[in-house]
Amino acid sequence: MTLYSMKMRASRNENGKPVHVSGAEKILAQKEIHDNASALIERALCHSKGSADFINLKIEEIRPGELSYVEALPFTTRDVKTAEEGRAVILELLDKLGIKNGREILSRFSETYDMRGAMLLNADTLERMEPDTERGIRATYMDAEHSPERSVCNDKNHFQEAIVLASKVISAPHIIAEICMSDDPDYVTGYVAAEAIGYVRITKLKEKGCPDGGRIFLFRGSSEDAKETIKYLEKQKVLVKNAPLSPCSQKVSDPWEAIRKDISQRKAANLYRNTRVIDTAQTAHVRSDGKHLLLLASNSYLGLSDEPRVKEAAIEAVREYGVGSGGSRLTTGTLPLHEKLERDLAAFKGTEAAILFNTGYMANVGILSALGKSGAVIFSDELNHASIIDGCRLGHARTVVYKHNDMKDLEEKLKAASAPFGVIVSDAVFSMDGDVANLPEIIGLSKKYNLLSMVDEAHATGVIGETGHGIVEYYGNNTHPDILMGTMSKSLASEGGFVCGDNLLIDYLRNTARSFIFSTSLGPAALAAADEALHIIEDEPERVAQLQRNTKVFIKALAENGITTESSSAIVPIIIGDEGAALKAAQALYDDGIFLTAIRYPTVAKGTARLRAAIMATHTEAELTAAAQKIAKAVKQ
C-alpha cells in the first residue's frame, strides 16, 4: 500500500512577523488524505492561539525503503499541582539521567518560545547546535502506526502526538533526552523523555492561558554527529508502533476505580446529580417527598400535560391501537396517527412535510449525522443544545463553532471555511439563557454562502410568536429556515421529536437518518396526545398570551427584589455563578415550597451555575410575585 506524508504548518502575521499557530504530521494511505487535510486546515483556522492567515499543507509520496518503525516509549505520569513543582520534576529527572547542569538547561528554555522548531543543545557544554538558531530543528515525517480505518478528528490529541514525536526524537542518533512544554494556551502539560526513563508526562508546567512553550533536544557528540542527528530528525520517515491514545491507556487492577474517582470528584465539585421524584402530574403545583410545591422548573409551558382533552385523546388511541407501535416506521410501526400528526405539524409550521422521531435528541442526532457527509461543514452556535453537539460529532462533517448569536463571527468563519456544502444550526430559543436566535441574519448568511439553515424549536413551539407558532412567527413570518426541528415533550405535553421542511428534506431523512430508521416508533398514546395539544394551541392562542404575560410579571417581580435578568421566552435564568451556592439556593427554595432546579457544568460553563426558572401559563401572577420574593431571599443568603 502506498503511503503519503502530510505536513501542516500554520502561522499568522503579527507586526510584520510570522507567529506560529499550529503544526501537525501525518503518514496516511491515499484514501485518508482528503478528510485529514480538511481536519488539519480546520484546526489551523479555529485554534486557541487564534486563526492562521498562512497555512502550508505539504503532501509527499513515501517511496519503498524510506520508512522505518520505532516502538513507542513507555510512559508514566507525574501529577503536580503547580508549574514550580513541574519544573522541579524536570530537574529531578535530568539528574537521574546524569545531566548535572539542569538549572542552566532550564534557564535556556525561554529562548525556545519564539522558535518554530526545537533547540538542539549540547547537554555538557550548553552549546547550541542548530544551523539556524531562529528557526531551530524541526522533527518531521512521523505518525502513529494505525489502521487506515481510524476516525478523523480535527481536535488535537496532544498526548499521542507528543508520544510519537518523543519516540522519534529519542530514537535519533546522539540524542540523550528531550524536554517539552506545549505552546497551546489551553494545554499546560509537558514531558521529559529519554531511553532510560521513557516518556514522563508532567501534568503542569505553566498556567492555563499562557502561550509560552517550546522544546529542547539534549545532544551529546561532535559537530559532525550533530549533522547526522539533524538529518534523522528532519528527513527520516518514521511510524511509531503501539502509541497509546491517552494517558488512561495503562491497565489498572480495578476497572471500577476510575468510575468511583469520577463520582467522588463530582461530589467534591458540587457537580454530582441525582433524581427527585414528582408524585403528581406536572401542573403548576406538584407533590414531591410528601411536600406540596410550586413547580417552576417544568417544560410543560402551557400546562397541557394534565389537560383532560389531551389525556382523553391518549386513552382513546390506546383503546383503538393498543399500547405499542410494534416496530420501526419502515417495517410495521407506522400508524394512521403517525401520518396525521406529521401532516398537522407541517401545517402548523407552514412547511410541505414533517417526520417524527422518538425524542428531540434523536431528531437532532438523526438530522445532523445524515447531513454531515464527508466534506460538509456544520456551523454551530457555541451555546447549542447537547443533542446538536452530539449530532455534529456523529457525522463525517467538520464542525465550526461560532460565538453565541454573533453574526459577525459566523460570517468570518463562513468566509474562512469556504464550505462546498454545509448547515448553519442554532437553537431557536437557547435552553439555558432564554434568548432567541437571530434567525433573519442566519438565513441571510445561509443564502449568501449557499448553505442550509436549521433551527431547534424545542423551547420555541407554543412559547414565542404571537400565537405560539415559534421563531418564524416571532420574526413576522418573513423568514423560513430550511430545517425546523422541535419536540412534543414540552408545550405539546407528550413525547417525541419532529422535523419540518420541504418534501425533499423529509424524504432524505426518511432514507438516511439512522435514529429514525432503526428505532421502534412512538406509541399511539404519545401521538394522539401531541396532536390534540397541537390543536388546542391553534384553537386557544390565549394560553400562549397568558404564558408571555406571566414571564413579564415574573421578571418584573425579580427586578423589584434586586435580581436583574431578562428573557425573550418562558425560560428565565437567575445566574448565581458558584455551583455550591446554586445547589444551596435550590435546596432552600425546595424547603420553602418551590421546586426550582440548579443548573451546573457541563450543562452550562463552569462558574455560571444558575437557577433556571420555567414559567407556565397556568401559574398565577400572585404565585409568581411571591416566588420572586422567595428566590431573592434564597439567592442572597
C-alpha positions, 0 to 999 in steps of 0.5 A, spaced: 500 500 500 502 506 498 503 511 503 503 519 503 506 524 508 502 530 510 505 536 513 501 542 516 504 548 518 500 554 520 502 561 522 499 568 522 502 575 521 503 579 527 507 586 526 510 584 520 512 577 523 510 570 522 507 567 529 506 560 529 499 557 530 499 550 529 503 544 526 501 537 525 504 530 521 501 525 518 503 518 514 496 516 511 494 511 505 491 515 499 484 514 501 485 518 508 488 524 505 482 528 503 478 528 510 485 529 514 487 535 510 480 538 511 481 536 519 488 539 519 486 546 515 480 546 520 484 546 526 489 551 523 483 556 522 479 555 529 485 554 534 486 557 541 492 561 539 487 564 534 486 563 526 492 562 521 492 567 515 498 562 512 497 555 512 502 550 508 499 543 507 505 539 504 503 532 501 509 527 499 509 520 496 513 515 501 517 511 496 519 503 498 525 503 503 524 510 506 520 508 512 522 505 518 518 503 525 520 505 532 516 502 538 513 507 542 516 509 549 513 507 555 510 512 559 508 514 566 505 520 569 507 525 574 501 529 577 503 536 580 499 541 582 503 547 580 508 549 574 514 550 580 513 543 582 513 541 574 519 544 573 522 541 579 520 534 576 524 536 570 530 537 574 529 531 578 529 527 572 535 530 568 539 528 574 537 521 574 539 521 567 546 524 569 545 531 566 548 535 572 547 542 569 539 542 569 538 549 572 542 552 566 538 547 561 532 550 564 534 557 564 535 556 556 528 554 555 525 561 554 529 562 548 525 556 545 518 560 545 519 564 539 522 558 535 518 554 530 522 548 531 526 545 537 533 547 540 538 542 539 543 543 545 549 540 547 547 537 554 555 538 557 557 544 554 550 548 553 552 549 546 547 550 541 547 546 535 542 548 530 544 551 523 539 556 524 538 558 531 531 562 529 528 557 526 531 551 530 530 543 528 524 541 526 522 533 527 518 531 521 515 525 517 512 521 523 505 518 525 502 513 529 502 506 526 494 505 525 489 502 521 487 506 515 480 505 518 481 510 524 476 516 525 478 523 523 478 528 528 480 535 527 481 536 535 488 535 537 490 529 541 496 532 544 498 526 548 499 521 542 502 526 538 507 528 543 508 520 544 510 519 537 514 525 536 518 523 543 519 516 540 522 519 534 526 524 537 529 519 542 530 514 537 535 519 533 542 518 533 546 522 539 540 524 542 540 523 550 533 526 552 528 531 550 524 536 554 517 539 552 512 544 554 506 545 549 505 552 546 497 551 546 494 556 551 489 551 553 494 545 554 499 546 560 502 539 560 509 537 558 514 531 558 521 529 559 523 523 555 529 519 554 531 511 553 532 510 560 526 513 563 521 513 557 516 518 556 514 522 563 508 526 562 508 532 567 501 534 568 503 542 569 508 546 567 505 553 566 498 556 567 492 555 563 492 561 558 499 562 557 502 561 550 509 560 552 512 553 550 517 550 546 522 544 546 529 542 547 533 536 544 539 534 549 545 532 544 551 529 546 557 528 540 561 532 535 559 537 530 559 532 525 554 527 529 550 533 530 549 533 522 547 526 522 542 527 528 539 533 524 538 529 518 534 523 522 530 528 525 528 532 519 528 527 513 527 520 516 520 517 515 518 514 521 511 510 524 511 509 531 508 502 533 503 501 539 502 509 541 497 509 546 491 514 545 491 517 552 494 517 558 488 512 561 491 507 556 495 503 562 491 497 565 489 498 572 487 492 577 480 495 578 476 497 572 471 500 577 476 505 580 476 510 575 468 510 575 468 511 583 474 517 582 469 520 577 463 520 582 467 522 588 470 528 584 463 530 582 461 530 589 467 534 591 465 539 585 458 540 587 457 537 580 454 530 582 446 529 580 441 525 582 433 524 581 427 527 585 421 524 584 414 528 582 408 524 585 403 528 581 402 530 574 406 536 572 401 542 573 403 548 576 403 545 583 406 538 584 407 533 590 414 531 591 417 527 598 410 528 601 411 536 600 406 540 596 410 545 591 410 550 586 413 547 580 417 552 576 422 548 573 417 544 568 417 544 560 410 543 560 409 551 558 402 551 557 400 546 562 397 541 557 400 535 560 394 534 565 389 537 560 383 532 560 382 533 552 389 531 551 389 525 556 382 523 553 385 523 546 391 518 549 386 513 552 382 513 546 388 511 541 390 506 546 383 503 546 383 503 538 391 501 537 393 498 543 399 500 547 405 499 542 407 501 535 410 494 534 416 496 530 420 501 526 416 506 521 419 502 515 417 495 517 410 495 521 410 501 526 407 506 522 400 508 524 394 512 521 396 517 527 403 517 525 401 520 518 396 525 521 400 528 526 406 529 521 401 532 516 398 537 522 405 539 524 407 541 517 401 545 517 402 548 523 409 550 521 407 552 514 412 547 511 410 541 505 412 535 510 414 533 517 417 526 520 417 524 527 422 521 531 422 518 538 425 524 542 428 531 540 435 528 541 434 523 536 431 528 531 437 532 532 442 526 532 438 523 526 438 530 522 445 532 523 449 525 522 445 524 515 447 531 513 454 531 515 457 527 509 464 527 508 466 534 506 460 538 509 461 543 514 456 544 520 456 551 523 454 551 530 452 556 535 457 555 541 451 555 546 447 549 542 443 544 545 447 537 547 443 533 542 446 538 536 453 537 539 452 530 539 449 530 532 455 534 529 460 529 532 456 523 529 457 525 522 463 525 517 462 533 517 467 538 520 464 542 525 465 550 526 463 553 532 461 560 532 460 565 538 453 565 541 448 569 536 454 573 533 453 574 526 459 577 525 463 571 527 459 566 523 460 570 517 468 570 518 468 563 519 463 562 513 468 566 509 474 562 512 471 555 511 469 556 504 464 550 505 462 546 498 456 544 502 454 545 509 448 547 515 448 553 519 444 550 526 442 554 532 437 553 537 431 557 536 430 559 543 437 557 547 435 552 553 439 555 558 439 563 557 432 564 554 434 568 548 432 567 541 436 566 535 437 571 530 434 567 525 433 573 519 441 574 519 442 566 519 438 565 513 441 571 510 448 568 511 445 561 509 443 564 502 449 568 501 454 562 502 449 557 499 448 553 505 442 550 509 439 553 515 436 549 521 433 551 527 431 547 534 424 549 536 424 545 542 423 551 547 420 555 541 413 551 539 407 554 543 412 559 547 414 565 542 410 568 536 404 571 537 400 565 537 405 560 539 407 558 532 415 559 534 421 563 531 418 564 524 412 567 527 416 571 532 420 574 526 413 576 522 413 570 518 418 573 513 423 568 514 423 560 513 429 556 515 430 550 511 430 545 517 425 546 523 426 541 528 422 541 535 419 536 540 412 534 543 415 533 550 414 540 552 408 545 550 405 539 546 405 535 553 407 528 550 413 525 547 417 525 541 421 529 536 419 532 529 422 535 523 419 540 518 421 542 511 420 541 504 418 534 501 425 533 499 428 534 506 423 529 509 424 524 504 432 524 505 431 523 512 426 518 511 432 514 507 438 516 511 437 518 518 439 512 522 435 514 529 429 514 525 430 508 521 432 503 526 428 505 532 421 502 534 416 508 533 412 512 538 406 509 541 399 511 539 398 514 546 404 519 545 401 521 538 394 522 539 396 526 545 401 531 541 396 532 536 390 534 540 395 539 544 397 541 537 390 543 536 388 546 542 394 551 541 391 553 534 384 553 537 386 557 544 392 562 542 390 565 549 394 560 553 400 562 549 398 570 551 397 568 558 404 564 558 408 571 555 404 575 560 406 571 566 414 571 564 413 579 564 410 579 571 415 574 573 421 578 571 418 584 573 417 581 580 425 579 580 427 586 578 423 589 584 427 584 589 434 586 586 435 580 581 436 583 574 435 578 568 431 578 562 428 573 557 425 573 550 421 566 552 418 562 558 425 560 560 428 565 565 435 564 568 437 567 575 445 566 574 448 565 581 455 563 578 458 558 584 455 551 583 455 550 591 451 556 592 446 554 586 445 547 589 444 551 596 439 556 593 435 550 590 435 546 596 432 552 600 427 554 595 425 546 595 424 547 603 420 553 602 415 550 597 418 551 590 421 546 586 426 550 582 432 546 579 440 548 579 443 548 573 451 546 573 457 544 568 457 541 563 450 543 562 452 550 562 460 553 563 463 552 569 462 558 574 455 560 571 451 555 575 444 558 575 437 557 577 433 556 571 426 558 572 420 555 567 414 559 567 407 556 565 401 559 563 397 556 568 401 559 574 398 565 577 401 572 577 400 572 585 404 565 585 409 568 581 410 575 585 411 571 591 416 566 588 420 572 586 420 574 593 422 567 595 428 566 590 431 573 592 431 571 599 434 564 597 439 567 592 442 572 597 443 568 603 
